[in-house]
């Protein structure tokens, strides 16, 4: 990056200040100067690249407000020994795969459904998508109240039809699932829209041809719609997995990782350790998250895109 | 025959379901925000017996020495600042990245992808911000949002610049425009539609962000609206009416954006997604 600064800057300087001398400008630099990368690069390198690289070093230290002490892999050992940290690690996968899977299935069904000729399509699309834009904190607070085990509207309604509602956010075995449900509620609109965009891209001729051939609705869906929606599926899977693995604010606003640490995920562990002043341990959590995301997303996107090329 | 049944039957069932699943929760916000404190604490899903929505909103705004008003000002500065820097810098990168085949391109492309996928390392970022004396300051949070949001902008701009014919550049160069003039006077105005998309999508994102504000701008005196709302829970659990008046207030800006820019938001979210 820095090496391009030297030849880039003077060239553009002379050029823009002396336009009326065409002779001298013949051997000029490209009209697309590489230094255009630099302002953005400064933000990116200083606040994203440097911290990311530094995190590998700091994850090997006992780091507090006052001192940094190199301790090798102790943080990582601790990370996989303390039950509450291990729980957070496992929960991250449960949460990410649960939300991602549900968004793919529901998004696909809703996308196909909302591409068919039904009344109120525009209204339905707008309604399903709106929660995507609402602040996660707002949604978290809202559902925390709705899911309140004592007199919360959801359990009140269930009681009215004779069902004893569970303690959505207070039952240790259910808390993570409940938050995941709200995540699906909030995010399914985006998946649906991506699938609708995918449906629009499929030429109508395919459907007409399969109709002429007498294909049933199911086999049209199975052999035409589904394969041709593959790019949309790839997008939804990758986006929702990336979001799900990094997810923090919904969990934090609804359960704070509780009860106990049963709904902790990596991102909330990172915050808790940071709050407690264990900066090294927190950064180790960040490195673990980095490795998890990279180890899942890069091979998956390579595999999904490769299969896409073959067909 | 079957088609009409589907068209109406399916549609009506879907609308009923959508109202129940997606609209009722938002109605609950409005209802609770309109109740008196005693009535709201029952957490019933009923319309308020007497609407005190306006009083509640005023009370929320005055709460703790106009903290929420300050927060709205902060969030506005944050959103406007971060989004305008992102748009200009992202457009510059996307433009050169698309137009010029240089040996930097593979590197820049992979950095852009990394920026979309890799979770930011929070504590080291705080360490850098402290070194720059930007920790716990609004400019610091703006810079962080710019750094994390650039990748998305660059992808959208790169895709859009590809649709602008190169002949335009050549004509401008022949007319004597330098690179800076060419970009800011000729290309940038042509990017208008994608700029609107980027602005709207990123504005909604930056305004709604909670995580980065929690890490990089803690404390009450210069909090953003999301943070203020979150802190509200711990301070006054008893007054659900005020809490939901607050939630209602922070829901309104994205709603307004959505009503006016629905097409751009949808285009930005789905097209940027397809590239990712």
Contacts between the chains, C-beta under 8 A, distances in Angstrom:
chain1	res1	chain2	res2	distance
A	1	B	104	7.9
A	4	B	104	7.2
A	12	B	178	6.5
A	12	B	179	5.3
A	12	B	180	6.5
A	15	B	178	4.5
A	15	B	179	6.9
A	16	B	178	3.4
A	16	B	179	7.2
A	16	B	180	5.3
A	16	B	181	6.3
A	19	B	176	4.1
A	19	B	177	7.6
A	19	B	178	6.6
A	20	B	176	7.0
A	22	B	176	7.7
A	29	B	179	7.9
A	30	B	100	5.6
A	30	B	102	7.9
A	30	B	179	8.0
A	31	B	169	6.4
A	31	B	173	5.4
A	31	B	178	7.9
A	31	B	179	5.1
A	31	B	182	5.9
A	32	B	95	7.3
A	32	B	96	4.7
A	32	B	99	4.5
A	32	B	100	3.9
A	32	B	179	6.8
A	33	B	96	7.0
A	33	B	179	4.8
A	34	B	96	6.7
A	34	B	100	7.5
A	34	B	102	6.0
A	34	B	104	6.2
A	36	B	92	4.2
A	36	B	93	6.4
A	36	B	95	6.9
A	36	B	96	4.4
A	36	B	179	7.8
A	36	B	183	7.3
A	37	B	92	7.6
A	37	B	93	5.6
A	37	B	96	6.5
A	37	B	97	7.9
A	37	B	104	6.8
A	37	B	108	6.4
A	39	B	89	5.1
A	39	B	92	6.9
A	40	B	89	4.0
A	40	B	90	6.6
A	40	B	92	6.6
A	40	B	93	4.8
A	40	B	150	5.4
A	40	B	154	7.5
A	41	B	93	8.0
A	43	B	85	7.8
A	43	B	89	7.0
A	43	B	143	6.1
A	43	B	146	4.8
A	43	B	147	4.4
A	43	B	150	6.5
A	44	B	111	6.8
A	44	B	115	6.7
A	44	B	147	5.4
A	44	B	150	5.8
A	46	B	128	6.4
A	46	B	132	7.7
A	46	B	147	7.3
A	47	B	125	6.2
A	47	B	128	6.3
A	47	B	129	7.6
A	47	B	143	5.9
A	47	B	144	5.7
A	47	B	146	7.9
A	47	B	147	3.7
A	47	B	148	7.8
A	48	B	115	6.2
A	48	B	120	6.3
A	48	B	125	7.9
A	48	B	147	4.7
A	48	B	148	6.6
A	49	B	111	7.5
A	50	B	124	7.6
A	50	B	128	5.9
A	51	B	120	6.8
A	51	B	121	4.6
A	51	B	124	3.7
A	51	B	125	4.2
A	51	B	127	7.3
A	51	B	128	5.5
A	52	B	118	6.5
A	52	B	120	7.3
A	52	B	121	5.1
A	52	B	124	7.5
A	54	B	121	7.2
A	54	B	124	4.3
A	54	B	127	7.1
A	54	B	128	7.6
A	55	B	121	3.6
A	55	B	123	7.6
A	55	B	124	4.7
A	58	B	123	7.0
A	58	B	124	5.7
A	58	B	127	7.6
A	63	B	123	7.7
A	113	B	10	7.4
A	113	B	14	7.1
A	116	B	6	7.2
A	116	B	10	7.4
A	117	B	3	7.0
A	117	B	6	7.5
A	117	B	7	5.4
A	118	B	6	6.8
A	118	B	7	5.4
A	118	B	8	7.9
A	118	B	10	4.8
A	118	B	11	3.8
A	118	B	14	6.5
A	119	B	7	6.1
A	119	B	8	6.0
A	119	B	11	3.6
A	119	B	12	7.2
A	119	B	15	7.7
A	120	B	11	5.0
A	120	B	12	7.9
A	120	B	14	7.1
A	120	B	15	4.8
A	121	B	11	7.6
A	123	B	15	6.8
A	123	B	18	7.7
A	124	B	11	8.0
A	124	B	14	5.7
A	124	B	15	6.5
A	124	B	18	5.4
A	126	B	258	7.9
A	126	B	262	6.8
A	127	B	18	4.8
A	127	B	19	7.8
A	127	B	22	4.9
A	127	B	23	6.4
A	128	B	18	6.5
A	128	B	22	6.3
A	129	B	266	7.1
A	130	B	22	7.1
A	130	B	255	7.5
A	130	B	258	6.3
A	131	B	22	6.6
A	132	B	269	7.5
A	133	B	204	5.3
A	133	B	208	7.4
A	133	B	254	4.3
A	133	B	255	7.7
A	133	B	257	7.2
A	133	B	258	5.5
A	133	B	265	7.1
A	134	B	208	7.4
A	134	B	251	5.5
A	134	B	254	6.0
A	134	B	255	8.0
A	135	B	207	7.5
A	135	B	208	3.9
A	135	B	210	7.1
A	135	B	226	5.7
A	135	B	229	7.8
A	135	B	250	5.4
A	135	B	251	7.0
A	135	B	254	7.1
A	136	B	208	6.6
A	136	B	210	6.1
A	137	B	208	7.8
A	137	B	210	4.9
A	137	B	226	4.9
A	137	B	229	5.5
A	137	B	230	5.4
A	137	B	250	7.5
A	138	B	29	7.8
A	138	B	229	6.9
A	138	B	247	4.6
A	138	B	250	5.7
A	138	B	251	5.5
A	141	B	229	7.0
A	141	B	230	8.0
A	141	B	233	6.4
A	141	B	243	6.7
A	141	B	244	8.0
A	141	B	247	5.7
A	142	B	25	5.9
A	142	B	28	6.9
A	142	B	29	6.1
A	142	B	244	7.9
A	142	B	247	6.4
A	143	B	25	7.5
A	145	B	28	8.0
A	145	B	32	7.8
A	145	B	43	6.2
A	145	B	240	6.8
A	146	B	25	6.6
A	146	B	28	6.7
A	148	B	43	6.3
A	151	B	42	7.0
A	151	B	43	5.2
A	152	B	43	6.0
A	153	B	28	6.6
A	153	B	43	6.3
A	153	B	44	7.2
A	153	B	45	4.4
A	156	B	43	8.0
A	156	B	44	7.5
A	156	B	45	7.6
A	157	B	45	7.7
A	185	B	21	7.3
A	185	B	22	7.9
A	190	B	269	6.1
A	190	B	273	7.6
A	193	B	266	5.8
A	193	B	269	6.7
A	193	B	270	5.4
A	194	B	270	5.2
A	194	B	273	5.7
A	194	B	274	7.5
A	197	B	270	4.6
A	197	B	271	8.0
A	197	B	274	7.5
A	231	B	274	6.8
A	232	B	274	7.9
A	235	B	273	5.0
A	235	B	274	5.5
A	235	B	276	6.8
A	238	B	276	6.5
A	239	B	273	5.6
A	239	B	276	6.4
A	242	B	116	7.6
A	242	B	117	5.9
A	245	B	119	7.7
A	246	B	119	4.8
A	248	B	211	5.2
A	249	B	210	4.3
A	249	B	211	5.3
A	252	B	210	7.9
A	253	B	210	7.4
A	253	B	230	6.2
A	253	B	233	7.8
A	267	B	119	7.5
A	267	B	211	7.9
A	270	B	122	6.5
A	270	B	123	8.0
A	271	B	122	7.8
A	271	B	214	7.4
A	271	B	215	7.6
A	274	B	122	6.8
A	274	B	123	5.6
A	274	B	215	7.6
A	279	B	123	4.9
A	282	B	122	7.5
A	282	B	123	5.2
A	283	B	121	6.5
A	283	B	123	4.9
A	283	B	124	6.2
A	286	B	119	7.0
A	286	B	121	4.7
A	286	B	122	6.4
A	286	B	123	7.0
A	286	B	124	7.9
A	287	B	121	7.7
A	289	B	119	5.2
A	290	B	118	6.0
A	290	B	119	6.2
A	290	B	121	7.3
A	293	B	117	6.4
A	293	B	118	6.5
A	293	B	119	5.9
A	294	B	117	7.3
A	294	B	118	6.9
A	297	B	117	5.4
A	298	B	117	7.7
